[in-house]
Amino acid sequence: MERKLTAERREDTGKGAAHKVRAKGRVPAVVYGHGTEPVPVTVDGKELFHLLHTDAGMNVLVDLKVDSENVLAMPREVQRDLIKGQFIHVDFLRIARDEKIHVEVPVHLVGESHGVKEGGVVEHHLWALQVESFPQDVPASIEADISGLGINESLRVEDLKVPRNVTILTPTEETVVSVVPPQVLRLEEEVEAVEGEEAEAAEGAAEGEGAEGGPSESESGSGSES
């Protein structure tokens, strides 16, 4: 689903001009890509906030109206003041419906692992996937079903169910999510492993000292003859 947004061209650029734009509740932006010259524009700050807070996130399709032209675009780089929460700048990338694009799609965990019921802990390793598809086919997220995972089991990229017309670019062998033993149990196993290694090392050292301190067969024989 496309979201409509109206942009106004801006002639003045630079920090001073951008500050004046933001003081009016608008956000400096640039529309670029698809073989065209970058176009400096401004968009309404509140409308931009609602635009970026849909299920599609940064992959939202935008029907961007610039003067009399309607541009199909996606927001790419969004700069924001983390303290004030104010948008500083946003880039819009021109796209075409009949051309595939590369985007990042979040991974959403679903289901309840039986390994968790047995005391295991979920470790989420990969939070997003690189995918290729036509703009209208970009999924809001890709699900990773963990209901079949037991302790010490994991899901890889190759195990995920991908929507039609979507190609995963992330290496298939990468681990997405694992169910591991609880921290206490893992610490106990690590301690036991270290103690075992130390015991083996001590035993080996003792055997080595015994071999060095005891008489050899030749020495024993020569002593008995005398």
Residue, then its C-alpha position, 0 to 999 in steps of 0.5 A: m500500500e502506498r502512502k501519499l506525501t506532498a513535497e515542496r521544492r526549496e531553493d535555499t540550501g545550507k544550515g541556516a536555510a535548513h534551520k528555518v525550514r525545521a522551525k516551520g515544522r517541515v523537514p529538509a529532504v532530497v529526492y534522488g536516483h533513477g538517472t535524475e538530478p537530486v531535487p531539494v524539497t521539504v515535507d511536513g514533519k508530522e506527515l513524515f512521522h506517520l509515514l515512517h511508523t507504519d508496518a512497512g517501516m523504512n520500506v514504505l512505498v511513497d506516492l510523493k507529489v513534487d509540484s505537478e509530478n508524482v514520484l514513486a519513492m522510498p525513504r532511505e536515509v533518515q537523520r534525526d535529533l535523538i535528544k529532541g526527537q526532531f527530524i533533521h533530514v530525509d532522502f527519498l529514492r526514486i524507484a520503478r514498479d518494474e525494477k527490482i530493488h535491494v532492501e533490508v527486511p526485519v526478521h520477526l520471531v513467531g511461535e513458542s519453542h519447546g526448548v524454552k519450556e524446558g528451560g532454554v533461552v532464545e538468542h536472536h542473532l540476525w535481526a534483518l535480511q537483505v532481500e531483492s524484489f519488486p517494490q510492491d512485493v517487499p514484505a513488511s517482515i520475514e517470519a522465523d518460526i521457532s516452535g520446533l526448536g529444542i535446546n542447542e538447536s537453531l534456525r538458519v537463513e536457509d530454513l526460513k519461509v520466504p514470500r514469493n517473488v522475494t530473493i534472499l541475498t543474505p548468506t543462507e548459512e548464517t544463523v538467525v536464532s538459537v535456543v541455548p541452555p540457561q546461563v547458570l547451566r552454561l556456567e556450570e558446563e564451562v566450569e566443569a570443562v575447565e576443571g577437567e582440563e586442569a585435572e588432565a594437565a595435572e595428571g600429565a605433569a605428574e606422569g612426566e615428573g615420575a618418568e624423569g625421577g625414576p631410574s631407567e632399565s639400564e641404570s637398574g641393571s648396572g646397579s645390581e651387577s655391582 
